[in-house]
Amino acid sequence: AVTSGAFATGGGGGSDDKDVSAYSFIHPPDQKLTESDEPLQALSGQSAGMGPDGKPARVKPEEELHDGNVCGDTEELYLGLCYRKCSLMTNGEAGIRTSAWTCCKDHPCGMKNELMAPGGPKFCHGFGVSDDGSCPHKPGACLDNEEIHMGLCYKKCSILAGPKFAHRFSGVECCDTTGLGCLMPSHIKLSKAYSVGGGAGDGDKS
């Protein structure tokens, strides 16, 4: 295993604790990235990356901030958690979520017009996932250069540990595979520095 102390940070630069784009620490999904009371502001930012000056570009996700949806634009709220929209997962066939695992074609919903993903009711599988395929999460969003792990936003392993170790296995571990293979030390990079947030100090004070 490769070890380091830099894998436990977020993406922000830590310049302003009120500016989500400056988070340099891990954090829950932030509702300010998905819904806003500020008028005349439809998008919350640009995608992550490097600007033309070689400095980090804005890392806020592009989201419609005045649609009443506290989840990401491709997610829906169900019993307090954000799931990928049923309409997207069923190609428009069943757009009404009736449980963590089922989507319904139209009202009244019942067994005859409900769909369930193959494999049966499994949490964090099938229809029971967030937009990126991970477990459903609390309302809000992470920054573009972050990923959700166990309900918290971390800077992406692909950025911290390199493309080969793109799969987060824990707050301080990045893996070159998925599943049980990550229990093998040869597949892991380990570092406290991986437990960070993704804000890059982009200068956005909104």
PyMOL commands that set and color helices and strands:
alter all, ss='L'
color gray80, all
select helices_A, chain A and resi 20-22+31-33+86-89+111-113+157-160+163-165+179-183+185-187+192-194
alter helices_A, ss='H'
color red, helices_A
select strands_A, chain A and resi 2-4+8-10+75-78+81-84+96-97+102-104+114-116+146-149+152-155+167-170+173-175+188-191+195-197
alter strands_A, ss='S'
color yellow, strands_A
deselect
rebuild
show_as cartoon
